[in-house]
Amino acid sequence: MTQREHGLLNPNACAKLRKPLTIEDYVKSKYVSDPLRMLDSVMVCDGANGVLVTTKEKAREKGLDKMVFPTAYAEITNYKAFEPDAEITEGGFSVVGPKALSKAGIKPADVAMFHPYDDFLVAILLQLEQIGFCKVGEGSRFILENNFSYRGNLPLNTGGGQISAGQPGLAGGGVNLTEAVRQMFGEATDRQVKNIGNAVVTGIGTIPIGRNWSSSGVLVLEQ
């Protein structure tokens, strides 16, 4: 519901998703596989996204005065991909999450905005646990005890994310990245976050059928 509120404030969100969502609407939605519902699942849409990547010097030569800096990145590929008994909910975020934050010299409590890959809502819960925002098994409690609105203590996917803005193509992690940059530029209009000092963006890659996520990436952006 929080991400849907953000999607309603995002003029770039998919038109089919720009509709209010109540708790009752969510509870009445069909199950895909208990406890996951249709509204927990991403919807493919037409669209595109992109960012300009260059040096600070070249940006200034072109008269660009708004920029953000990638200060840390960590990625792991084929994480337990070849272990037939790998826990399906375990991903490489438990490795690269703490690594990226450590490289940037910050802790989860220092994160101003979180833009996690959200092809399915359960992915957000698992990333919160594995990156270190809370202990493993405490994700549900953490979600209930924190405010993920753009006005809250940990703004999350403030453009609606893929789940409430749409997933262009098969792996639309760029939706979350461009929203993080837009927020840090101060151009998010009605959903603008106050603290734009940093943002953490994540990506999920290969998912071997019936096994875990085998590719995970975490990026830290700072002013």
N, C-alpha and C positions, 0 to 999 in steps of 0.2 A: 504494500500500500504506500509506503514511503517512496519507493522508486516510481510508482505510478504518479504520485503527486509531482515528482520531479519531471516526469515525462510530459505532464499536462502543461508545465511551464516552459517546455522546450519546443520552440516552433519547428525544429528540425526532426522531431520525433515522428514515427510512422503514424499516419492519420488514424489507422484502425486501432491504435493503442492509446490515442489521446481521448480517453473516456474515463470518467471517475470510477474508482473501484472501492467498494466497501468490504468490511470484514465478511458480511453475509454473502456477497458476490464470490469472494474467495472460497469460503467454506462450501458453497454450493457447486463449485466447479468440479468437473469430473476427475476421477483418479486415473492416472496413467499406470502407476504401480504404487500401491500404498507404502509410504505416506505421501508420495509425490503426485501433484495434481497437474492438470493442463496449464494452469496459470503459474506453475513453477517452471515452465519450459519456455525457451526462447522461440521467437517467431522470425523466420527469414523474411527479409523485405528487400526492395530495390533501394540502392543508395550508394554513397561513397564517402570517404573521408580522407584527410591527409594533413600533414604538417610540413612546414619548410624547415629543413635541417641544414645549418650552415655554421660558419664560425662567427664569433662575436664581431670580429673586425669587418667581415663582409656584410653582416647585417647592418652595421652602422654606416658602411659605405652606401648602402641602398636606402638609408634614411629610416630604417626600422628601429623604433625605440622600445618596443615590447618584445621581451624574450625571456625564456626560462631555460634552466640548465639541468641536463641529466647528470646528477652527481654520483649516482651509484646504480649498478645493474648486476644481477646475478641470474643465471639460467642453468638448468640441468635438463638433459635430454636422455630418454630411455631409462628413467628412474624405475628400477625394478621391473622393467618391461618384459624381461625374459624369465621372471620368476612366476611360475604357474599358480602359486598359492599366495601371490601378493594381495594384501588387503585392498579391496576395491576403493575404499574411501581415503586411502593414503596417497598423497602426492608429493612431489619434490619440493613443495613450498616449505616443508619443515626444514629443508636444507638451505634453499636459496632466500627464503624470507628473512631469517635472522642474519644471513650473510650480507644481503643488500643493505639492510638497515644499519648493520655494523659498519659497512664501508662508508655510509653517509654520516656516521656518527650520531645517529638518532635511535630512540627506542619507540616501541609501538605507541606509548603515551604521548610522544612528540609529534605524531602524524596529524597534520592539519586536515587532510582529506584522503579518503580511501576510495579508489576506483577499481574494484576487482572485476576480473572477467566473470561474467554472470550468464553463461548459456543456460544454466539451471540454478535456481535460487539456493539449492543445497550447496552449490560450489562456494557461495559466499560464506556460509557457516563454516565449512571445512577450512577455508583459507584464513578466516579469523583465528581459528584454533592453531593451524599449522604455522602461520607466520609469527604468532606469539602475542596477539592481542588478548588472548585468554588461554587457559589450559585446555588440553584436549579433553573433550567430553563436556565442556562448559560453554560451548558456543551458543546454545539456546538461551541459557541464562544471561550471557553477555548481550545478546540481541535484545532481550526484554528489558535489561537494565540501562541501555544506552539509547541515545537519540541520534538516528542516522539521517535526519532531515538536514537540508542545507542550513537550517538555523541551529542544528544540534551540536553536540560535543564531538561527534565524529561523522561529518557529512560523507555520505556514501552514494556513489554513482548519481551525482546531482543532475545529470541530464536525462535520467531515467534508466541509464545502463542499456544493455542489449535487451533485457527482459521487458523494458517499458519504453524503449525508443526504437528498437528493432535491430536485427543483426544482418547488415548487408553482407552478402556472400556467405561463405561457410564458416569463417573465423573472423568475426568483426570486432576484434579487440581494439581497433582504431576508434570505435565509437567512444570508448572510455578514455582513451588517450587524448583525443581532441577535446573532450569535455574538461579534462584536467587542465589542459593548456588554456582553454577559454576562461576557466575560472581564475587561473593565475594571471591572465591578462586583464581581469576585472571586467569581462565582457559577457557575463552570464545573466545580466538584466535581473528579472524578477526572482531568480533562484541564486543570486550571488552570495557566495560564502564570505564571511568577514575575514577569517584568518586564511590567507593565501600564501603563507610562507613556504609550504611544501605540499607535495602530493605523492601518493604511492599508487602506482598502476600495475596491474598484473595481467599475465596471459597464460592460457592453458593450451597445450598442443595435443599430441597424439593420445588417444585413449584406446589401447588394445581391447578388443571386445571381451567383456567379462573380467577385465583386470583393472588396474589403477590408472590414474593419469600419469603418463610417462614423460611429459614435457611441461616444465613450469618456468615462468620468468617473472621477475620482480624488478620494477624500475622506480627509482626515486628522483623526482623533479624538485628543484628548489629555485628560489628567486635569485 
